[in-house]
Amino acid sequence: MRPFIPAILLVVSTYAAEPVATRDVFYTEAKDKLQSLDVYSPATGGKHPVIVWIHGGGWKKGDKAGLQQKPQAFVDKGFVLVSVNYRFIPDVTLKTMMGDIANGLRWTHEHIAEHQGDPNQIIVMGHSAGAHLAALICTDDGYLKAAGVPMSCLRGCVPIDVSAYDLPKRLKEGGSVPPATYTAIFGETEAEHREFSPVYHIAKGKGIPPFLILHVASREDTKAQSHWFADKLKDAGVAARVVAGENKTHGSISTDLGGADDPPTLELWKFFSEIAPTGGTSK
């Protein structure tokens, strides 16, 4: 079990400077824009906790640049932000896509100290399809093992508004997304559905990090899946909390993130204070 750790020091002061941006860093030898990442760092200090952001787009589209106010907001709180691109269905399989995410985390673990970050304090976040990828990389340890990344470097996971934590359950119960949308991504067989469902990879002693699971309050399918997933995590001794975003849409729960008075953001800062106890140094 990896319980929440009480905060010792979380940087809450505002950095006046804009983030130091390093864009289009390739994390493989392929030199493919879809296998690249952007880094946003505080201008001063070192050993800042690191947020790895995985964008959404239905596993078929999207871009690492769609961050809205997140770079400034996260850097202001003393974090380094890494936004990762990855390849899409149908050009690659979901398993290959997960390999891209793992390789992005490998680059982060190996190189983030060069950008003021702490390689042993990585928080994985994602929205929509990116939420599914974030949850899967933090529960199915095979992808990180293949990339040479220790699970112990993960301090937390924040998936935002997705209903694919348990795909067999989701397809059985129905919801707002047609089943064909999921089978086109995950495959036709239940074995494939289980393989790519984070809930089936939960087990005690794997080093799964604490979870903050955000969802749109009015979306019944993401609400049900979020609570189901959280309950399974807690059954395995993993700390998990579910927060409903009131008066949010599937888009705005992500685009509003980082806002000064945004309720999900306030829950996010609280979560960060629990899982990133040292914060970033400001020397």
C-alpha positions in Angstrom: 0.0 0.0 0.0 1.2 3.5 -0.8 -0.8 5.8 1.4 -1.1 9.6 1.0 1.9 11.3 2.6 1.3 14.4 4.7 2.8 17.5 3.1 6.1 18.8 4.5 6.4 21.7 2.1 4.4 22.4 -1.1 5.4 25.5 -3.0 2.4 27.7 -3.2 4.0 31.0 -4.0 3.7 32.4 -7.5 6.6 32.5 -9.9 6.5 35.8 -11.7 8.4 34.6 -14.7 6.7 32.7 -17.6 7.6 29.0 -17.8 10.8 28.1 -19.5 9.5 26.2 -22.5 11.5 23.5 -24.4 9.4 22.2 -27.3 9.4 19.3 -29.7 11.9 17.1 -27.9 12.0 13.7 -29.5 11.8 10.8 -27.1 12.7 8.1 -29.6 15.2 7.9 -32.4 12.5 8.1 -35.0 12.4 11.9 -34.9 8.6 11.7 -35.4 6.5 14.8 -34.2 4.0 12.3 -32.8 6.8 10.9 -30.6 7.9 14.2 -29.1 7.1 16.2 -26.0 7.2 19.7 -24.6 8.6 20.7 -21.3 7.6 23.8 -19.2 9.8 24.5 -16.2 10.1 27.1 -13.4 12.8 29.7 -14.2 14.6 29.0 -10.9 15.2 26.2 -8.4 15.6 22.5 -8.9 14.1 19.0 -8.0 10.6 20.2 -8.8 7.9 17.5 -8.9 7.0 16.7 -12.5 3.5 16.4 -14.1 3.3 14.3 -17.3 0.2 15.4 -19.2 -1.4 13.0 -21.8 -3.9 14.8 -24.1 -7.2 13.4 -25.2 -8.7 13.0 -28.7 -10.5 9.7 -28.8 -7.2 7.8 -29.3 -7.3 9.1 -32.9 -6.2 12.7 -32.7 -5.0 15.6 -30.5 -1.8 17.4 -29.7 0.5 18.2 -26.8 0.1 21.9 -27.4 -3.5 22.0 -26.3 -2.8 23.0 -22.7 -4.7 26.3 -22.2 -3.6 27.8 -18.8 -1.9 24.6 -17.4 1.8 25.5 -18.1 1.6 28.7 -16.1 -0.6 27.4 -13.4 1.5 24.3 -12.7 4.8 26.1 -12.9 3.4 28.8 -10.5 2.8 26.0 -8.0 6.4 24.7 -8.4 6.0 21.9 -10.8 7.6 21.0 -14.1 5.0 20.1 -16.8 5.8 17.6 -19.6 3.2 17.3 -22.3 3.5 14.2 -24.5 2.5 13.4 -28.0 1.8 9.8 -29.2 0.7 8.0 -32.3 -2.9 7.2 -33.1 -5.4 4.5 -34.1 -5.6 3.2 -36.9 -1.9 3.9 -37.8 -0.7 2.0 -34.7 -2.3 -0.4 -32.2 -3.3 0.6 -28.7 -0.4 -1.5 -27.4 2.0 0.5 -29.5 0.4 3.7 -28.3 1.0 2.7 -24.8 4.6 2.0 -25.7 4.9 5.6 -26.8 3.6 6.8 -23.5 6.0 4.6 -21.7 8.9 5.9 -23.8 7.8 9.5 -23.0 8.0 8.6 -19.4 11.4 7.0 -19.9 12.7 10.2 -21.4 11.2 12.2 -18.5 12.8 9.9 -15.9 16.2 10.1 -17.6 16.3 13.8 -18.6 14.0 15.8 -16.5 16.7 16.8 -14.0 18.2 18.8 -16.9 14.9 20.9 -16.8 14.8 21.5 -13.0 12.6 18.4 -12.3 12.9 15.5 -9.9 12.8 12.2 -11.8 11.6 10.4 -8.7 8.4 12.6 -8.3 6.4 12.1 -11.4 2.6 12.6 -11.5 0.7 11.3 -14.6 -2.4 13.2 -15.7 -4.6 12.8 -18.7 -8.0 13.9 -20.1 -10.6 11.8 -21.9 -8.6 9.2 -24.0 -5.5 10.5 -22.2 -7.2 9.7 -18.9 -7.5 6.1 -19.9 -3.8 6.0 -21.1 -2.7 7.6 -17.8 -4.7 5.1 -15.7 -3.4 2.1 -17.7 0.3 3.2 -17.6 -0.1 3.5 -13.8 -1.7 0.1 -13.2 -0.3 -2.2 -15.9 3.4 -2.1 -14.9 4.5 -4.1 -18.0 4.8 -1.0 -20.2 7.1 0.8 -17.8 9.1 -2.3 -17.1 9.7 -2.7 -20.9 10.9 0.9 -21.1 13.2 0.6 -18.1 11.2 3.0 -15.8 10.6 2.1 -12.2 7.0 2.3 -10.9 8.5 3.8 -7.7 9.0 7.1 -9.5 5.3 7.6 -9.9 3.9 9.7 -7.1 0.3 10.0 -8.3 -2.2 9.7 -11.2 -5.0 12.1 -12.1 -7.3 10.7 -14.9 -10.0 13.2 -16.0 -13.4 12.1 -17.3 -13.3 8.8 -19.1 -15.5 5.7 -18.9 -13.1 3.1 -20.1 -11.6 1.9 -16.8 -13.5 -1.4 -17.1 -14.4 -1.9 -20.7 -16.3 -5.2 -20.4 -18.5 -3.6 -17.7 -18.9 -0.4 -19.7 -20.0 -2.3 -22.8 -22.4 -4.4 -20.8 -24.1 -1.5 -19.0 -24.1 1.0 -22.0 -23.6 4.7 -21.8 -23.4 7.9 -23.9 -20.6 6.5 -26.2 -21.7 3.8 -28.8 -20.1 0.4 -28.3 -18.7 0.5 -31.8 -16.5 3.5 -30.8 -14.8 1.4 -28.2 -14.5 -1.8 -30.2 -12.8 0.1 -33.0 -10.1 1.1 -30.5 -9.9 -1.8 -28.1 -10.7 -4.7 -30.4 -13.6 -7.1 -30.6 -12.8 -9.7 -28.0 -13.3 -9.6 -24.2 -9.7 -10.7 -23.8 -8.6 -7.5 -25.5 -11.0 -5.4 -23.6 -9.7 -6.8 -20.3 -6.1 -6.3 -21.4 -6.6 -2.6 -22.0 -8.9 -2.0 -19.0 -6.9 -0.5 -16.0 -9.2 -2.1 -13.5 -8.0 -5.6 -14.4 -4.4 -4.7 -13.6 -5.0 -3.6 -10.1 -3.2 -5.7 -7.5 -1.6 -5.3 -4.1 2.1 -4.8 -3.9 2.6 -3.4 -7.5 3.5 0.1 -6.4 0.4 1.6 -8.0 0.4 5.3 -7.0 -2.5 7.2 -5.3 -5.3 8.3 -7.6 -7.4 11.5 -7.9 -10.2 10.7 -10.3 -12.1 13.6 -11.8 -15.3 13.4 -13.8 -18.1 15.6 -15.1 -20.9 15.4 -12.5 -23.7 15.1 -15.1 -22.1 12.3 -17.1 -23.5 9.1 -15.5 -21.2 6.7 -17.4 -18.0 8.5 -16.3 -19.3 8.8 -12.8 -20.1 5.1 -12.5 -16.8 4.0 -14.0 -14.8 6.5 -11.8 -16.4 5.2 -8.6 -16.1 1.5 -9.7 -12.4 2.0 -10.5 -11.7 3.9 -7.2 -13.4 1.1 -5.2 -11.2 -1.5 -6.8 -8.1 0.6 -6.1 -9.0 1.0 -2.5 -9.7 -2.8 -2.2 -6.1 -3.3 -3.2 -4.8 -0.8 -0.6 -4.3 2.0 -3.1 -5.4 5.5 -2.0 -8.1 6.8 -4.4 -10.5 9.8 -4.3 -13.2 10.7 -6.8 -14.2 14.3 -7.4 -17.2 15.4 -9.5 -16.9 18.5 -11.5 -20.2 20.4 -11.1 -21.4 22.5 -14.0 -18.7 21.2 -16.2 -18.7 19.7 -19.7 -16.4 17.0 -21.0 -14.2 19.8 -22.5 -14.4 22.4 -19.8 -13.3 20.1 -16.9 -9.9 20.1 -18.7 -9.8 23.6 -20.2 -10.7 25.2 -16.8 -8.0 23.3 -15.0 -5.5 25.7 -13.4 -8.1 28.5 -12.9 -7.8 30.4 -9.6 -11.3 29.5 -8.3 -11.9 26.4 -10.2 -13.2 23.7 -7.8 -11.6 20.6 -9.5 -8.3 22.6 -9.6 -8.6 23.3 -5.8 -9.0 19.5 -5.3 -5.9 19.0 -7.5 -3.7 21.3 -5.4 -4.9 19.5 -2.3 -4.0 16.2 -3.9 -0.6 17.5 -4.9 0.1 18.7 -1.4 -0.5 15.1 -0.2 1.6 13.2 -2.7 4.5 15.7 -3.5 5.6 16.5 0.1 8.9 18.2 -0.7 7.6 20.6 -3.4 10.2 22.4 -5.5 13.3 24.2 -4.2 13.7 27.8 -5.1 17.4 28.3 -4.6 
